Amino acid sequence: EIVMTQSPATLSVSPGERATLSCRASESVSSNLAWYQHKPGQAPRLLIYGASTRATSIPARFSGSGSGTEFTLTISSLQAEDFALYYCQQYNKWPLFTFGPGTKVDIK
Amino acid sequence: QVQLQESGPGLLKPSDTLSLTCTVSGYSISNNNWWGWMRQPPGKGLEWIGYIRYSGSTTYNPSLESRVTMSVDTSKNQFSLRLYSVTAVDTAMYYCARKEPGNWFDPWGQGTLVTVSS
């Protein structure tokens, strides 16, 4: 099983600042990585797939990068609605898709 | 707009059978997608349970395979999950989602909490 790790566990950021979230895979997943945003009581929301492609209707302040085992989600200027949990998911090996434990972005 | 909604009992006793249904609106479940169930125990990460196609083809997480059955009802645009002989470790938020051909999940349901307690 490919193990996904995310860092930091919690990221405290002020509105308007940049947030950088990291995701690491225990073995190469090529670019087969997605990022999701999850707010309490809501459905998880797809942000990024293919490591760097924004999903439909996702604002340009969200960007993804990386390949292989190291990935980054960057939120260029945090808005109030961006404070949430963020998960990465690898989908390199059907059907053994795995998720990271998440990074919580909260208000500094 | 495609929407998914989980439904089912929120409280079970040990040895009960967990039964959840995911109702899909705004999209035909008979289209060329797999449909998945995931869960997240309190304080832990997301875990995939299994996937099903409209044809009834299934793939289950090996760690749960002996206790899981999924089914699809195209007439109701729903798919379902059954998890047998539940214990406290099956306490979790359960989510359904559509798997895109590229293997990411979009959209998801908002989840339903299932608690197993005597």
Chai-1 contact restraints between the chains, C-beta under 6 A:
chainA,res_idxA,chainB,res_idxB,connection_type,confidence,min_distance_angstrom,max_distance_angstrom,comment,restraint_id
A,A34,B,W104,contact,1.0,0.0,6.0,A-B,restraint_1
A,Q42,B,Q110,contact,1.0,0.0,6.0,A-B,restraint_2
A,A43,B,W108,contact,1.0,0.0,6.0,A-B,restraint_3
A,A43,B,G109,contact,1.0,0.0,6.0,A-B,restraint_4
A,A43,B,Q110,contact,1.0,0.0,6.0,A-B,restraint_5
A,P44,B,W108,contact,1.0,0.0,6.0,A-B,restraint_6
A,L46,B,D106,contact,1.0,0.0,6.0,A-B,restraint_7
A,Y49,B,W104,contact,1.0,0.0,6.0,A-B,restraint_8
A,Y91,B,N103,contact,1.0,0.0,6.0,A-B,restraint_9
A,P95,B,T59,contact,1.0,0.0,6.0,A-B,restraint_10
A,F97,B,W48,contact,1.0,0.0,6.0,A-B,restraint_11
A,F99,B,G45,contact,1.0,0.0,6.0,A-B,restraint_12
A,F99,B,L46,contact,1.0,0.0,6.0,A-B,restraint_13
A,P101,B,G45,contact,1.0,0.0,6.0,A-B,restraint_14
